[in-house]
Amino acid sequence: MTGPEEGLQVDTEEVEVLAELFHQMADPTRLLLLMSLFCGEKCVCDLAEKTDVSVSAVSHQLRSLRIARLVRSRRKGRHVFYRLDDEHVRDLVSKGLEHVRE
């Protein structure tokens, strides 16, 4: 399948995965969680406090973000820490915010 730019080749699966990625980022709480991770790794309880969302709700949203490969997690004792999956995530959110601010 040819994409919007001449010569850009994408297949249906790539388009579906990309749509799901943007769907995950479209939720205000999930987007706020991603932006909260810009300055580094945080535990669920810190993210809940920073976003004024319950720990349970934050955990649920982070699970969706992890499945979408937007964040990574690691367990240390009873705590789970999250960070952005890679710099592409920061770039996507930053570019979107830059577009909104123009």
C-alpha positions in Angstrom: 0.0 0.0 0.0 1.3 3.4 -0.9 1.1 6.0 1.8 0.3 9.8 1.7 3.8 10.6 0.6 4.7 9.5 -2.9 6.8 6.4 -2.6 6.0 5.7 1.1 5.3 2.0 1.4 3.3 0.8 4.4 1.3 -2.3 5.0 -2.0 -2.7 6.7 -0.5 -4.1 9.9 1.8 -1.1 10.2 -1.1 1.3 9.8 -3.1 -0.6 12.4 -0.2 -0.6 14.9 0.3 3.1 14.3 -3.4 3.8 14.8 -3.3 1.9 18.2 -0.2 3.8 19.2 -2.0 7.2 18.7 -5.1 5.8 20.3 -3.1 5.0 23.5 -1.6 8.5 23.4 -5.0 10.1 22.9 -6.2 9.6 26.5 -5.4 12.7 28.6 -4.4 10.6 31.7 -2.1 8.4 29.7 -0.6 11.4 27.9 0.0 13.1 31.3 1.7 10.0 32.6 4.0 9.9 29.6 4.9 13.6 30.1 5.5 12.9 33.8 8.2 10.3 32.8 10.1 12.9 30.7 12.4 13.6 33.6 13.1 9.9 34.3 11.9 6.7 35.9 9.1 6.9 38.6 7.2 4.4 40.7 3.5 4.0 40.4 2.9 5.8 43.7 4.9 8.9 42.6 3.0 9.0 39.3 -0.3 8.8 41.1 0.6 11.6 43.4 2.0 13.8 40.6 -1.1 13.3 38.4 -3.7 13.3 41.2 -5.0 9.9 40.0 -5.5 6.8 42.1 -2.7 4.2 42.3 -5.1 1.7 40.8 -6.1 3.9 37.9 -2.4 4.8 37.2 -1.5 1.1 37.2 -4.3 0.3 34.8 -3.2 3.1 32.4 0.5 2.2 32.6 -0.4 -1.4 31.7 -2.0 -0.1 28.5 1.0 2.1 27.8 3.4 -0.9 28.4 1.4 -3.1 26.0 1.6 -0.4 23.4 5.4 -0.3 24.0 5.3 3.4 25.1 6.7 2.6 28.6 8.9 0.0 30.2 8.7 -1.3 33.7 10.9 -2.9 36.3 10.1 -4.3 39.7 12.2 -3.6 42.8 10.7 -5.3 45.8 7.1 -4.3 46.2 7.4 -1.3 43.8 7.1 -1.1 40.1 9.1 1.6 38.3 8.2 2.9 34.9 10.2 4.9 32.3 9.6 5.9 28.6 10.3 2.9 26.3 12.7 5.0 24.2 13.4 8.5 22.9 10.9 8.1 20.1 8.1 8.4 22.7 9.5 11.6 24.0 9.9 12.9 20.4 6.2 12.0 19.5 4.8 13.7 22.6 7.1 16.8 22.2 6.3 17.2 18.5 2.6 17.0 19.2 2.9 19.6 22.0 4.9 21.8 19.7 2.2 21.5 17.1 -0.5 22.4 19.6 1.4 25.4 20.8 1.9 26.9 17.3 
